[in-house]
Amino acid sequence: MQLAAAATSSIGSSVRATSRFNGSVALKVDSSDALTKTPGVSWAVEQLRSALESREVPTHGSGRPAVTIIVAPFGAVLANSFALPKERGPETVALIPSNGGDRSILVSGVDARGLIYGVLELTDRVRATDDPMIALTLPDSIVETTPNRIRSVARSFCSEIEDKSWFYDRSFWTSYLDTLAFARFNRFNFTLGIGYDFPKGVTGDYLHFPYPYLVKLEKYPDVRVDPPLPSGEREKNLETLQFIAAETERRGLDFQLAIWTHAYMWTDSPNSDHHILGLTPASHAAYCRDALAELLKVCPQIRGVTLRVHGESGIPEGSYDFWEILFDAFRNAGRPIEIDMHAKGLDQRMIDIGHKTGMRLTAGAKFWAEHLGIGYHQADIRATEYPRENVTGTFAVSNGARNFTRYGYGDFYREGNGIDLLYRVWPGTQRHLLWGDAALASGYGHAANFCGAAGMEICEPLTFKGREGAGLPGGRDAYANRQLGASTLDTDKFDLTYRIWGRHLYNPGTSPDSYRHSLQKTYGDASEQLGIALANSSRILPLVTTAWLPSASNHSLWVEMYTPTSILPVKEKPLYSDSPAPHNVSSVSPLDPQLFASIDSYAQTLVHKEVGPHYNPLEVAQWMDEMIARSANALSNAKKTAAGRMSSPAFRRAEEDILILNGLGCYFASLFRAALCYSLFERTGDKQVAAKSLNCYRKALESWRKMATRAKSVYAADVSYGSIPIRRGHWLDRVPEIEKDVAALDQYFATANVTNTGIDAIALIAAPRRRPNYKASHIPAQTFHPGSDLAIRLQTEDPVAEVVLWYRHVTHAERWLSKRMERNGDVFTAAIPGAYTQSEFPLQYYFELRSEADATFHPALNPTLSNQPYFALYRRA
């Protein structure tokens, strides 16, 4: 919120400047250095040259240039006269103005990417203003480095109907990859075989088992797609893949190929579009090895391969022989290939198989399960994800002893396992609506390298659109109002989303200018207020997901188009089976149960007049109210501007999505209050709190109905992300189920035989608790010594009377421990015992602060919900 609301920069304010650039700009590229000769640097320089020429600024001319831009790495002769920075990390960007009066700018760094990003930064500035002289005036040096080795975007092919058009569209790819490069992503992951979780009930299967759609191997003449592809289509597919890979590399990005499915036989799939013929169980592994080897050979830009190695890959868990054979393709590749194995169920034997290739390994762990949470790693997993015993079958590993690897970092921070962690942000919470919260992206940028992790991959907006054969003609944007959508729109709507994610993954503390340029380019004088509105609206659903999660699976739960579960106990088969019984709203666990309280547990706390530090559902509802109010106010201000009054399609798209998100926020805030009142009624029998529950639920229904009715004219009747109703449809489709549940709750309260305990439940919630803001100070150690006590000291002020230290190894296989800290005046001390620090894992801890009347956490969540609410140590002394 604070980032989105920051004052307009000098570059931004120059958009309406009218002064003319007098003279030329000289572009001097150090021709003696290999870095400046790379395709990426050449491409970036052409982007800058084109931007200048579009402003009628010549880059060739006689006489002294008005500005000279020098592109040269640190250590080059051309850089010697500039004040070079000390920062020399990979991908460092340095823009350094000259100390003299010659108006020169050095674009420098230690590698090609640093040079590319520096040149693109100047390009952005030129594009954002009518006055290139202002754009190319740097009062101070700009130096940035990144803590994240990998900053990736994954785009999946899921639907022949919806995806073939953009797959073959080369103009789309040049524009799309430009967007990623300008946003400072450094990897693009083209994802195949993720259209289904299992090889069952398959319909749309194009490129699902991808090899025979791309290559024909002489050694396997009988392997083919049936019905056969049109003549030349397999060759066209491979040529397209080669084009995408080459264009990715030309922009300085690594090209990653993801192959999520290695099943070639579909079961219970009478309506599948194709079958794969000519393979047998005996030839399957060898064919996959040879086909992958061929792809690596004919597509030399492939720098890494992502693999799903648990049961959903179509290969039963424990089939190590298959992976041993497949991984021969890497051993014989003749170049480094980074192998990214999906962390779910990944065990040491699979890691050892990977190590035999000699390649770099990453474990692709889910960040906030398959959803979008607030800006930190969940402090703990839900009870349903704890390790299990005696599990057999296809998922014996990932559903059994390694169940805790399903939705987080598992135990992959174990010292010396030789595998990097890469976080993958899955498309569960918000898939289709515009997203743009710089504060949250900043939090993710910090969390991407938590305890030394390699970085983060974002599954792009619209991921899974048309999945499971649900593709529909007309493109992926699903606009019913064609004034808002266009046949070529696709991901252009999300340019700002890419910019915010990419720049904050590169530098979590990046200047707002890095995305404000995109805002101004798209929304003009409405940009500042629209940015504030979008930031607050974008924060709503990640908060819902964090505080209240009926299912960790995006396959089941789509919060953006939520299919409701009942406030009353669910008697039939539950819609969200991984929520606790009785599967109703108030029993649902938070995605982070360590820091957030469920609705039922908070009701229990209120009835017993206890005070707990956990973030509670009333608090969460109040936060959503505040986000909605800030968003609505900013949107109203944006509509008063010239751009808002003119209502361009881009403005209208943003406005409509903001209104849908705010409507969802109103619904969930009222739903949580209704469920809390229901839970209080069950414990007290207070008829007044029953009436309040019903009133809140009716308000939730009205909020949803109003939002959905407006959305009817905006989006198509079927926004399709899967084959069954919970993964497709429209917000209006959910109204009857909510109406039905409101009526059921009304009937229940009218006839319920619940003993009245005499507790005034209304009084328990009449004055919402305001979280205390106790002053506390703690300086964390920079390292820890395994086997030695880790002394911890916290200084506080009154009224803090008690402090509890909570600590844990950084592994989801274990639960948190606690101990009361010793008090000496305003100082509290404790030690994590040496027997506990003697571990292969990093350490994390936080404090619970208590007074006579209240309790809270330290560190507490900040106003934008974007900070890490605990301390972590991973460096060893």
Disulfide bonds with the S-S distance in Angstrom:
none
